[in-house]
Amino acid sequence: MKEMYELTSIDMVEQFIEQHEMSFLYVSRQECSVCHALLPKIRELLKPYPSIHLGHIDANQVEEVASRFLILTVPIMLMLVEKREVIRADRFVRLDRLAEQLEQIYNMYT
């Protein structure tokens, strides 16, 4: 499975984005069953992409994340390349479509 970084403050989130050219943020809440079911699938989906760094944010713990990224629901997945959002997927994600998007973006930037 893909290595995942726990980001526990908005400062950590900002540093994570600054430090990695390709960042994938997974925002969830503890009480969200969809969030728990989807996270292992996302980790597996990202496994073939060594340049994409996965960060996990608990929206209950880092409340500022909602306003920073205009988040209305969880789970939400944000892919940022060079600090710019290139993918946004939320709630019920079509993994096949997300895989296609990741492949296209990864090939463009590597």
KAZIZI-V469883 format. One record per pair of residues at least 24 apart in sequence whose C-alpha atoms are under 7 Angstrom apart, sorted by the first residue. I is the first residue (numbers start at 1). J is the second residue. D is the distance in Angstrom with one decimal. If there is no record, write none. Layout:
BEGIN
I,J,D
I,J,D
END
This chain:
BEGIN
1,43,5.6
1,44,5.3
1,47,6.0
2,43,4.9
2,44,6.3
2,46,6.2
2,47,4.8
3,54,6.9
4,54,5.1
4,55,5.6
4,56,6.7
5,54,6.3
5,55,4.7
5,56,6.0
6,55,6.0
6,56,5.0
6,57,6.4
7,55,6.3
7,56,5.9
7,57,5.3
8,57,6.6
8,61,6.7
8,62,6.2
9,62,5.5
10,62,6.3
10,64,6.5
10,65,6.5
17,83,6.1
18,83,6.9
20,53,6.9
21,81,5.6
21,82,4.9
22,51,6.4
22,52,4.9
22,53,6.3
22,80,5.8
22,81,4.6
22,82,6.5
23,52,5.6
23,53,5.0
23,54,6.2
23,79,5.7
23,80,5.1
23,81,6.5
24,52,6.5
24,53,5.9
24,54,4.8
24,55,6.1
24,77,7.0
24,78,5.6
24,79,4.4
24,80,6.3
25,54,6.0
25,55,4.8
25,56,5.9
25,77,5.6
25,78,5.0
25,79,6.3
26,55,6.2
26,56,4.8
26,57,6.2
26,76,5.9
26,77,4.7
26,78,6.7
27,56,6.0
27,57,4.8
27,58,5.9
27,59,6.3
27,74,6.4
27,75,5.5
27,76,5.3
27,77,6.4
28,57,6.4
28,58,5.2
28,59,5.8
28,74,5.3
28,75,4.7
28,76,6.9
29,58,5.3
29,59,5.5
29,60,6.0
29,74,6.9
35,75,5.2
45,99,6.9
END
